[in-house]
């Protein structure tokens, strides 16, 4: 039996309405869970770059939360001055959202990392044991070949030696630029030096192999077949370690700790 065009259109419209209601309801009902999962993922990445979550180690959600609460102290700073941001709650601050909001961000100066906007405030994370800061963890981002890479860089308490690095979001080519996630490559970073003796950002991903940290402290092996992604990692680190990124904060930290 054939149906009229009017019947078919009305039936299709009804199906669309029902599906729309279902999708919208699911989005609303799952919003809190999605936010919790995003927070848990961020905490896991911070623990990993701090050396508190080893490659392949399984942690329950409760273990991640407990370890993070015990060892990690998140702070929100004013990026321009490096001073703590007053009246900003780290538990509710959304740096990515602030960066995209013209009321809470500025246009970034021209830079090789192709960072378009800078949030007025930004996160830093302190790895603390018995009240003493053992490492500084900084969120970093910048363009690779195909995408923006998002990650964390951890510095030892001397603010110069790299403790670790991790990239948790990108769209680089698997097997090429996507090797920024390869544990073998990530393992090459600890012990390298982020700054030279004049506190200028110096760390770089070179073309080809680098020597061990004690002989070649300012270089890391290039990603085979992915020169532009390698170059992008260098550019984003130099940007966020420099004057327009976390440079003012790191300078304040060195003065407070008496680091020359």
C-alpha positions as CSV (number, residue, x, y, z in Angstrom):
1,X,0.0,0.0,0.0
2,X,1.4,3.4,-1.0
3,X,1.3,6.4,1.3
4,X,0.7,9.9,0.3
5,X,3.5,12.4,0.1
6,X,1.9,14.3,3.0
7,X,2.0,11.1,5.2
8,X,5.6,10.4,4.4
9,X,6.7,14.0,5.2
10,X,4.7,14.0,8.5
11,X,6.1,10.6,9.5
12,X,9.7,11.7,8.7
13,X,9.2,14.9,10.7
14,X,7.8,12.9,13.7
15,X,10.8,10.6,13.6
16,X,13.2,13.6,13.5
17,X,11.4,15.2,16.5
18,X,11.6,12.0,18.6
19,X,15.2,11.5,17.7
20,X,16.0,15.1,18.5
21,X,14.3,14.8,21.9
22,X,16.2,11.6,22.6
23,X,19.6,13.1,21.7
24,X,19.0,16.3,23.6
25,X,17.9,14.4,26.7
26,X,20.9,12.1,26.6
27,X,23.2,15.1,26.3
28,X,21.6,16.8,29.3
29,X,21.6,13.7,31.4
30,X,25.2,12.7,30.6
31,X,26.7,16.2,30.9
32,X,27.8,15.8,34.5
33,X,29.4,12.4,33.7
34,X,31.2,13.9,30.7
35,X,32.6,16.7,32.7
36,X,33.7,14.3,35.4
37,X,35.4,12.1,32.8
38,X,37.2,15.1,31.3
39,X,38.4,16.2,34.7
40,X,39.6,12.6,35.5
41,X,41.4,12.4,32.2
42,X,43.2,15.7,32.9
43,X,44.2,14.5,36.3
44,X,45.5,11.2,34.9
45,X,47.7,13.1,32.4
46,X,49.1,15.4,35.1
47,X,49.9,12.3,37.2
48,X,51.6,10.6,34.2
49,X,53.9,13.6,33.4
50,X,54.7,13.9,37.1
51,X,55.9,10.3,37.2
52,X,53.1,9.2,39.5
53,X,51.3,7.1,36.9
54,X,53.6,4.8,35.0
55,X,53.1,3.6,31.5
56,X,50.7,0.6,31.5
57,X,49.8,1.1,35.1
58,X,46.1,0.8,35.8
59,X,44.4,3.1,38.3
60,X,40.8,3.2,39.3
61,X,39.0,6.6,39.1
62,X,39.1,6.8,42.9
63,X,42.8,6.0,43.0
64,X,43.5,8.8,40.4
65,X,41.5,11.3,42.4
66,X,43.2,10.3,45.7
67,X,46.7,10.4,44.3
68,X,46.0,13.7,42.6
69,X,44.6,15.2,45.8
70,X,47.6,14.0,47.8
71,X,50.4,15.2,45.5
72,X,49.2,17.8,43.0
73,X,48.4,21.4,43.9
74,X,46.7,23.2,41.0
75,X,47.0,26.9,40.8
76,X,45.6,29.5,38.4
77,X,48.0,32.4,37.6
78,X,47.7,35.6,35.7
79,X,49.8,34.7,32.6
80,X,51.1,38.3,32.0
81,X,52.5,38.7,35.5
82,X,53.0,35.2,36.7
83,X,51.2,36.0,39.9
84,X,48.4,34.0,41.4
85,X,45.0,35.0,40.0
86,X,42.8,36.3,42.7
87,X,39.2,35.1,43.0
88,X,39.6,32.2,40.5
89,X,38.7,28.7,41.8
90,X,41.0,26.0,40.2
91,X,38.2,23.4,40.6
92,X,35.9,25.3,38.2
93,X,38.3,27.2,36.0
94,X,38.2,26.1,32.3
95,X,41.4,27.3,30.6
96,X,40.3,26.2,27.1
97,X,37.0,28.0,27.4
98,X,38.7,31.2,28.7
99,X,41.2,31.1,25.8
100,X,38.3,31.2,23.3
101,X,36.4,34.0,25.1
102,X,37.5,37.5,23.9
103,X,36.5,38.8,27.4
104,X,39.0,36.5,29.1
105,X,41.8,36.3,26.5
106,X,43.9,38.4,24.2
107,X,45.3,38.0,20.7
108,X,48.7,36.3,20.9
109,X,51.6,38.1,19.3
110,X,52.9,36.5,16.1
111,X,54.6,33.2,17.0
112,X,56.0,30.1,15.3
113,X,53.8,27.9,17.5
114,X,50.8,29.5,15.8
115,X,49.0,30.1,19.1
116,X,46.2,32.4,18.2
117,X,44.9,33.6,21.6
118,X,46.3,33.7,25.1
119,X,44.0,33.3,28.1
120,X,44.4,36.0,30.8
121,X,44.7,33.2,33.4
122,X,46.3,29.8,33.0
123,X,46.8,26.6,35.1
124,X,50.1,25.5,36.6
125,X,50.3,22.4,38.7
126,X,52.8,21.8,41.5
127,X,54.0,18.3,42.5
128,X,54.4,18.5,46.2
129,X,55.7,16.1,48.8
130,X,55.4,17.0,52.5
131,X,54.7,20.6,51.5
132,X,57.8,21.0,49.3
133,X,57.5,21.6,45.6
134,X,59.3,18.8,43.7
135,X,58.2,19.7,40.1
136,X,56.3,22.3,38.1
137,X,53.8,21.1,35.5
138,X,52.8,23.4,32.7
139,X,50.1,23.0,30.0
140,X,51.4,23.6,26.5
141,X,49.9,23.7,23.0
142,X,50.8,24.6,19.5
143,X,50.5,23.6,15.8
144,X,52.0,20.4,14.5
145,X,51.6,19.4,10.8
146,X,47.8,18.8,10.8
147,X,46.5,19.8,14.2
148,X,47.0,21.6,17.4
149,X,48.9,19.4,19.9
150,X,47.9,19.7,23.6
151,X,50.1,18.4,26.3
152,X,51.9,18.9,29.6
153,X,55.6,19.7,30.3
154,X,57.0,18.9,33.8
155,X,60.1,20.7,35.1
156,X,62.1,19.6,38.1
157,X,62.2,21.9,41.1
158,X,65.3,23.6,39.6
159,X,62.9,25.0,36.9
160,X,65.4,24.0,34.2
161,X,65.6,20.2,34.0
162,X,62.8,18.4,32.2
163,X,61.1,15.7,34.3
164,X,58.7,14.6,31.6
165,X,56.4,15.5,28.7
166,X,53.1,14.1,27.4
167,X,50.7,15.0,24.6
168,X,47.1,13.9,25.2
169,X,45.3,15.4,22.2
170,X,46.2,15.9,18.6
171,X,45.4,14.9,15.0
172,X,48.8,14.1,13.7
173,X,49.4,11.1,11.4
174,X,49.6,7.8,13.1
175,X,53.1,6.3,12.9
176,X,54.6,9.7,12.0
177,X,53.7,12.8,13.9
178,X,51.4,10.7,16.1
179,X,54.6,9.2,17.6
180,X,54.6,12.1,20.1
181,X,52.6,9.7,22.2
182,X,55.1,6.8,21.8
183,X,56.4,5.8,25.2
184,X,59.9,5.2,23.8
185,X,60.1,8.8,22.5
186,X,58.5,10.3,25.6
187,X,61.2,8.4,27.7
188,X,63.9,10.4,25.9
189,X,62.9,13.7,27.6
190,X,63.7,13.3,31.3
191,X,67.0,14.9,32.2
192,X,67.2,17.3,29.3
193,X,67.5,21.0,29.9
194,X,64.7,23.4,28.9
195,X,66.8,26.5,29.3
196,X,70.4,27.5,28.7
197,X,72.5,29.3,31.3
198,X,70.9,32.7,30.5
199,X,67.4,31.2,31.0
200,X,66.5,31.3,27.3
201,X,64.4,28.4,26.1
202,X,66.9,26.0,24.4
203,X,65.3,22.5,24.3
204,X,64.7,21.4,20.7
205,X,63.6,18.3,18.8
206,X,66.4,17.9,16.2
207,X,66.5,16.1,12.9
208,X,67.9,12.7,13.5
209,X,69.1,11.2,16.8
210,X,70.3,13.2,19.8
211,X,72.9,12.1,22.3
212,X,72.1,11.2,25.9
213,X,71.0,14.0,28.3
214,X,74.4,14.3,29.9
215,X,76.1,14.9,26.5
216,X,73.4,16.5,24.5
217,X,71.1,18.2,27.1
218,X,69.3,20.6,24.7
219,X,68.1,18.1,22.1
220,X,65.7,15.2,21.7
221,X,65.5,12.7,18.8
222,X,63.4,13.9,15.9
223,X,60.3,12.0,14.9
224,X,61.2,9.9,11.9
225,X,59.4,11.1,8.7
226,X,57.7,14.0,10.5
227,X,59.9,17.1,10.4
228,X,57.0,19.5,10.7
229,X,55.6,17.9,13.8
230,X,59.0,17.8,15.4
231,X,59.5,21.4,14.5
232,X,56.1,22.2,16.0
233,X,57.0,20.6,19.3
234,X,60.1,22.8,19.5
235,X,58.1,25.9,18.6
236,X,55.3,25.3,21.2
237,X,57.8,24.6,24.0
238,X,59.8,27.8,23.2
239,X,56.6,29.8,23.1
240,X,55.2,28.6,26.5
241,X,58.6,28.8,28.2
242,X,59.1,32.3,26.9
243,X,57.9,35.8,27.9
244,X,54.4,35.4,26.5
245,X,53.8,32.1,28.1
246,X,55.0,30.9,31.5
247,X,58.2,33.0,31.5
248,X,57.0,35.5,34.1
249,X,55.7,32.7,36.4
250,X,59.0,30.8,36.1
251,X,61.0,34.0,36.8
252,X,58.9,34.6,39.9
253,X,59.5,31.0,41.0
254,X,63.3,31.3,40.6
255,X,63.4,34.5,42.6
256,X,61.3,33.0,45.3
257,X,63.6,29.9,45.5
258,X,66.8,31.8,45.0
259,X,67.7,30.0,41.8
260,X,70.4,31.7,39.8
